[in-house]
Amino acid sequence: MPGHEQLVPDDGRLLRRRAVRRDELRRLRFELADVPPLGLPLVLESWSSQSDRAFRDLYQRAEARTIGDRYWAYLKRRHGAFRPDLWFMARETLDQEPVGYALCGSERIDLDARYALNGVGVLQEHRTSSEMLRRLVVSTLHELAGASPFGSVDAELSLRDPKLIDILMSLGFDVVERYTALVRLPG
């Protein structure tokens, strides 16, 4: 169609105005039947309405950024209905401050459920080494395997975070899909 080249500028201005970006993504999968030995587990505390502010503060401190209500709601419902029992705040012991978070989702909980790892992170002071994040991921995998021993966990990650992809792959996650997408996250 003549003139169509004017509809979408080739320099990406239209996408930037709409806060949309092109991203290279990888979907990784972990089979819960293959969960590695626990090692030094972290204590996982599930989300509750009383702990929502603490969870949000922990997320913001770990990611070193402030998020709005729309983004917080998006995280909760990213893969279907919000499951508070699949959002975890991690501590080294019950009497210590939180060190990280794991945000998971699932359509159903069953022996062979498929979970989504929507977010995982540790506080900035624990990012000099990957050890705390590894402990958090393994503790989360054990928690999910307890409910779904024949299930799996998917993580959709951007190539902008190669360190996290490497850490998950070192724990046994496999790349099952590579694709490019236009991504627009709520504010």
N, C-alpha and C positions, 0 to 999 in steps of 0.2 A: 504494500500500500504506500503510495507516494506520501512523503511527509511524516511517516511514522518515526523517523529518526529524531524528530523534534519532541516526541512524547517522553522519551527517557534520555536525559543527557548522558553521554558516554563517560563523563568524568565523575559520575556518582553523586552529583549535587542533590538530586531528588531523594535518593536513599538517605543521605546524611540529614536532610531536612526532616525526614520522618523517623530519625534515630534508628535506622535499619542498617545493619552491616552484614557483609558477606563473611562467612566463617567456614573453615575447614573442620569437620567434626569426625570423631571416631566413636563408634559404639563398642564398648568393651563388655564382655560377659564373664561371670565367674559362676561355676557350678558348685552349689553349696555342699554337695557330697564330697568335694575335694578340699574342704576347709583346712588350712594349715594348723599346726599345733599352736595353742594359745600363747605360750610364752609368758610375758608379763601383762596380764589383762588390765584393762581400764574398767572402772566401775561406770556403767551406763545408767543414766536416769532418764526416764521417758518424760515427754512434754506433758504439762498440765496447764489449765487456765491460770493457775497461780504462778506458774513459772514462765509464762509467755514473755514477760519483760526481760527476765534473766536470759532466756534463750536468745532473744533478739539482740540484747547487749553483747552476749558472747559472740554471736555471729558477726556483728559489726566490729568488735575488737579483733577477732581473728582475721577478718577480711580487710581491716583498716579502711573501712568506708561506712558512711551512713546510708541506710536504706529507708525508703518510704513505706507507707502502709500498703500501697498497691503491690510493691515488689514482695513484701512479706506475705501477703495473701497469695500471690503467684507461687511462691515457694511451697506454701502449704498445699496447694491444689494442683501442682504441676502434673501429677499423674493420677488424676481422679480425686475422689473424696479424701479429705485430710484424715490421716491415720495418726493420732497422737502417740500411739504405742510404737510408732516407727521413727519418731524423732528423738534423738539421743543427745544428751549432754554428758560429756565424759570427764571423769575425775580420776586421779591416781588412787585416792582412797576417799571414803565417804566424808571424811572431815577436812578435805582439801578443796581449794577453789577449782572450778572447771578449767580444763586445759584444751578442750576441743568440742566439736559437734559433728554429728552425722545425721543427715536428713534423708530419710528413705520414704518411698511410697509404694503402694501395691493396690491393684484392683481387688485382690482377694488374698486371704491367708489360708493356705492349704499345704499338704505335704509337698506339692510340686509348684508352689507359687513362684511367680516371677516378680522380683522386686526391682525398683529403680533407686539407685544411689544418686539422689538429686543434689547433694552437696556434702562435702566433708572438708574439715579444716581444723587447724590447731592455732593457738594463740601465736602472735608474732615471735615471742621469745623462744618458742619451740621449733622455729622454722630454720634454724641453722643446721639442723640434722633432720633426716627423714624418719628417724626412729619413732618419735611420738606419733606421727601420722600413720606409720605402719602399725603400731600398737592399736591405734584407734580403728583402723580399717579391719584388722584381724578380730578385735573384740566385737565389732559390729557384725562381721560375717558369722561369728559364733552365735550371736544373739539371733540372727535371722535363721541360721541352720537349725536352731533349737525348735523353731516353729515349722520349718519347711526343709527337712533334710534332703529332699530330692528337688529342691527349687534352684533358682538361679538369681543372680543380681546383675543388672545392666547398668552401665554408667555411660552417659553421653558426654564426651569431653571435647573441648576445643583444642586444636593444635597450638593455641596460644598458651596452653598450660602443659608443655611437654614433660615437666618434672612429675606432675601428678599421673600422667599416662605411664611414665616409666615406673613409678612406685607401684601402681596397681598391677602392671604387667609382671613386676618382680614378685608379686604375691600370688600370681596364677591367673589373672584376668587375661583373656584373649581378645584380640580385635576381631569383631564379627562383621563390621560394616564401616566403610569409609565413604563420606559424602560431603558435598558442599551445600550450605543452606543460607538463606537470608534470615537473620536473627533480629528480632526486636523484643527487648525485655521491657516490662513496665518500669516506671520511675519509682 
